[in-house]
Amino acid sequence: MKRILSILLIAFLLLVPVLSAQADNGQYVYVDEDLLTANEVRTVNDRAVEIANNRGVGVYYFYYGDVEDLTSFIMSFAKEHVVEENALVLGFSSDYRYFLQIGPIAEAALSDEVCEGPIMEAYRSVKGDPERKLLAYFNAADEALEAYFASGATVPASSEDDWSLADVPANIARTDSGKPTVVDRANLLTDSEAESLSKRLKEIGNAYKCDVVVATVPRLGFKTAEEYADDFFDYNGYGYGAVPDANGTTVDGDGILLLISTEARDFAVSTSGYGITAFTDYGIQEYLEPKFLSYLGSNDYAGGFDAYADGCAELLKMAREEFPYDCYHVYAETGTLDSVQLANANEAAERFVDENGVAIYYLCFPSNTDFGAFAERFLAERVPESNAFVLGVGKDEIKLTGKGPLAASRFSGRRLDKVQREVEPLLRSGDYYGAFEAFTARCNKLMHPLNIIAVLLAAGVGLLFGFLPLSGMKRQLVSVQRRTDADEYLVPSTFTLTQNSDVLLGTNVSRSIHVQPTSSGGGGSRPSGGGGFHGGSSTHTSSSGGTHGGHSGKF
């Protein structure tokens, strides 16, 4: 028995290297089960393994018919399955295909022209035989790699992970730390446009002590636009006042960067340091992006970047001089409202908007000596709703104003006097939250006023259709006499109550949890509403360990 066990153990140990070799044999072909048999997949994959071993470049293929967003899918696929530094991935769905080149060799040897030219021509040339079709794709890729290496071409620097800015023209204006404010690797701007834009971005950055940058690239590799923008910012050492480390990386420097990738028309806004504070989620998506996205969508890149610069200057000015542009409806000076009151006030303001279709704003800055001008500017620049009521509190000043036709009709004359009489004593006593509650209650009454004519009309209708018909019916009851008790219905000595008691048969208690909102940022939390915005900036961590805010999408 021991001899048999020893033989089996030796056989197992001899088999381990074989199993390991099979495990190291990479997978390059991923297809739906009904496209190829297992043997056909093995044959095609062996050809891909041969290319990887001979050329040092991984060539991948996948086909999944039900993939809807093939671009996002292929990026995720590359992150999970591509192990080589240089690779070509061809992905197919039922109605779309996508080439992805990774690394300097693949980008140079297997360019877009090569992929869409000889490689796709070889692939299309085979009809009705999926195995031969895939072999034609791998053979064409191998031939392109062979021709590239036979030409003696030198391996170019990687366009994905090489963040060197040595190739940026000298006429491009630099940030405070000497970094170019415009990096146009996709060649979307003329020399004069890039120079003019860079000077404008430098002026904004110096004025508000926050780097403002534009970068364009032809493709993202297998990074997302957000990841690329964050890494471009960090690894290039951007960030006003930040000192790069030995590798040129800065973390959490003050700045904002707009990245454009032309391949799949991706964009990303990445913020860092004070940029996260100044450019809130709401400010980016509702104020900044609408300024430039329409230009990018029509390929007017110069116009889009100019609009981006203007928007950045406006948002930085608001943040530095007053407070960041955000979705809050209640803004309060430190010490006037505590964090819970601030959160509850914003929640109540949102609820008012949802129920009435009119916004209410409360500006509580009792130390502001020029509050009238501030309130007017706030109404013009920061109130997006077409109708709004505003209560403003400055130093020895109460400002009640409205925006829009509905507010003008409801928020005027004696109605304003009533609001002022209710809130003024509370404000003078320092009860700033009580003043907000009184203001909100009065605005509710303004939106739902008591109509005396309607009340009298309702009473008349009730009298006509209720009281008068019943009175007629009552007069017809001639044989009915009024009684104050029911003694005549009781037969004497037929009912005797000998015992009485009160018995609790059961209870039914309903309980609910009340969660008190907490503050988040300068304006308090925003629990709901606002198109999904909650105030402030959502953040994430980049590959370098920096904290970034921002937003990304398509144009």
Secondary structure, DSSP 8 states (H G I E B T S, - for coil): -HHHHHHHHHHHHHHHHHHHHHHHS---EEE-TTTS-HHHHHHHHHHHHHHHHHHS-EEEEEE-TT-S-HHHHHHHHHHHH--SSSEEEEEE-SS-EEEEEESHHHHHHT-HHHIIIIIHHHHHH--S-HHHHHHHHHHHHHHHHHHHHHTT------TTT----TTS-TTS-B-TTS-BSEEETT--S-HHHHHHHHHHHHHHHHHHTSEEEEEEES--TTS-HHHHHHHHHHHTT-SBT----TTS--SS-BEEEEEEETTTTEEEEEEETHHHHHS-HHIIIIIIHHHHHHHHHTT-HHHHHHHHHHHHHHHHHHHHHT----S-SEEE-TTTS-HHHHHHHHHHHHHHHHHHS-EEEEEE-TT-TTHHHHHHHHHHHH--SSSEEEEEEETTEEEEEEESHHHHHHSSTHHHHHHHHHHHHHHHTT-HHHHHHHHHHHHHHHHS---HHHHHHHHHHHIIIIIHHHHHHHHT-TT----S--GGGS-TTS--------------------------STT----S-GGG--SS---EE-TTS-EEEEEEEE-
